[in-house]
Amino acid sequence: MARPTMEDVAELAGVSRALVSLVMRGSPKVSNHRRDAVLAAAAQLGYTPHQMARSLASRTSTVLGVMVSDLRNSFFAEVVEGIDAAARASGFEMVLNTGGRSPARERAALRSLLSFRPAGVVLLSPVLPTSAITEASAHSPVVLVSRTTRLAAVDTVNDDGATGATLAVEHLVSLGHKRIVHFDGNGASVAAARRQGYVSAMKRHGLSPWVVPSEHTDVAGAKAVRSVWDGPDAPPTAIVAGNDFNAVGAISALEELGLRVPRDVSVVGYDNTSLAALRHVSLTTIDQPRAELGRLAAEALLERVRGERTEPVRHLLQPSLVVRATTAGPAA
């Protein structure tokens, strides 16, 4: 059956289309009797307002656009939950898409979100060039999560990646590890801060930093393990992975090589996603509060939407270490 329209509701309720429109917008100008008749007719027909059409007609929007870097990574899903909860509490809905960690695809995804004329846009760890973010901010308020910027029109919400990587190194050093390798996030927006924290912490302990190029995926984590263990150098006793997803891939590859975690090799992830907490994974990791990142992003966006401020906000959340079963002292 065809989707019921506003005209169908008006005909069944015996009122004009304009009055149905007023009811759907929550206008106080409609009597209780007529409002009840319209809502009853809408319920009977299964009619729901078309959000985009309402936004275009009223020139206001209650839609927030969200672009996610990687749909496979549960970190982003947990951040989105925080955005959604804060948005709904303020009467806003969310439209979600992804650019698949490709600059070209992210440009297309961002254009798609902007075509909905959203009240604002949240970009989660985008790999977009700054010029594209600048252009988007001219059309809609923008908040970046897990990426920094100096753009005055754009707000940011991040965790302190340098501190998080430092916590990982300090934990492993306290267990007696000296040969600690870092699987770098490469082009990921958070990679530089985590790499900096790792290198600084290693040097502070008089240890040689060892950075292996990787990506924030399980496939890249496994590939990094194989490149290290196939190389000419003595293998490490511990790995600081770029994120939890990368760590899980690394653990899988280690097990394929006949190595035991943590008896032979210790592994630390980053993000403390739901994946890390699974009993059969039980990954030692660095926690960043995912729902809080999402909540702060939504609130920053809504402050801009409501005209409550024009100056940028730079939220920086502090991470913490969560010790589970993938770390132990090095084998004798």
C-alpha positions, 0 to 999 in steps of 0.5 A, a space after each residue: 500500500 502507498 504511504 499515507 499522506 497528510 491529505 489522507 489524514 485531513 480527509 479522514 479527520 474531516 479537517 483541512 490539510 493546513 490544520 493537520 500540518 499545524 497539529 504535526 508541528 505541535 502548534 498551540 493554535 489548534 483546539 483539543 477536539 480537533 487535535 485529538 481527531 487529527 491524531 486519531 486519524 493519523 494513528 488509524 492510517 499509520 501516518 508519520 510526518 516526513 522529517 525532511 519535508 517538514 524541515 524544508 517547509 519550515 526552514 528549520 531542522 530537528 535533524 543532526 547528521 552524523 558521519 562515521 569513519 568505519 561502521 565495523 569498529 564498535 567504538 563508533 557505534 558506542 559514540 553514536 549511542 551517546 550522540 543519539 541519547 543527547 539528541 533525542 533528549 532535546 527533540 532532535 533526530 539523527 541521520 547516519 552514514 559513512 565514508 569508509 575511511 576514504 577521502 573521496 567517499 567521505 566528501 560524498 557522504 558529507 554532501 549527502 548529509 548536508 542535502 538533508 539541511 541538518 541543524 548540524 553535523 558531527 564527523 567521527 574521526 574523518 579523513 577529510 581534508 580541512 578544506 572540506 570541513 571548512 566548506 561544510 561549516 559554512 552551511 551547518 555547525 560542525 563538531 569533530 570527534 577524535 580529530 583536532 582542528 584550529 577552525 574557529 567555526 568548528 568544535 572538537 571532542 577528543 580524548 588525550 591520546 598522548 596520555 593514553 599511549 603513555 599509560 599503556 607503556 607505563 603499564 608494560 614497563 611496570 611488568 618488566 617489558 623492554 622491547 615494546 612495539 607500537 602498531 601505528 594508526 598511520 593516517 587515522 586522525 588520532 594516530 599522531 597523539 598516540 604515537 607521540 605518547 608512546 615514543 615519549 614514554 619509551 624514551 623516558 625509560 631509556 628504551 628504544 621506540 619501535 613504530 610499525 606502520 599499520 591501520 586501525 583494522 584487524 587485518 592491519 593488526 595481523 599484517 603488522 604481526 607477520 611483518 615483525 615476526 618475519 623480520 630480522 630483528 628479535 621480536 618484541 615481548 609486548 605490543 601497544 596496538 593502535 586500537 582494540 580492533 587492531 589489537 584483536 587482529 594482532 592477537 589472532 595472528 600471534 596465535 596462528 604463529 603458535 605464540 601465547 598471549 600473554 605468556 609469550 607476548 603481551 598486547 594492549 589495545 585502545 578504546 575499551 570497546 565492548 569487543 575488548 570486554 568480551 570474556 574470550 578476548 579480555 583485552 587490556 586496553 585504554 579506556 576513553 568514555 565513548 558515550 561521553 564523547 558522543 554526548 559532549 559532541 551533541 551538546 556542543 552542536 546544539 549550543 551552536 544551533 541555538 545560538 548560545 555561543 559562537 566561540 569554539 569549544 575544545 573538549 579533551 577527555 582523560 583516558 584510563 588504563 583497564 587491565 584484563 588478561 592480555 598483559 603479564 610479565 615477559 617470559 623468562 
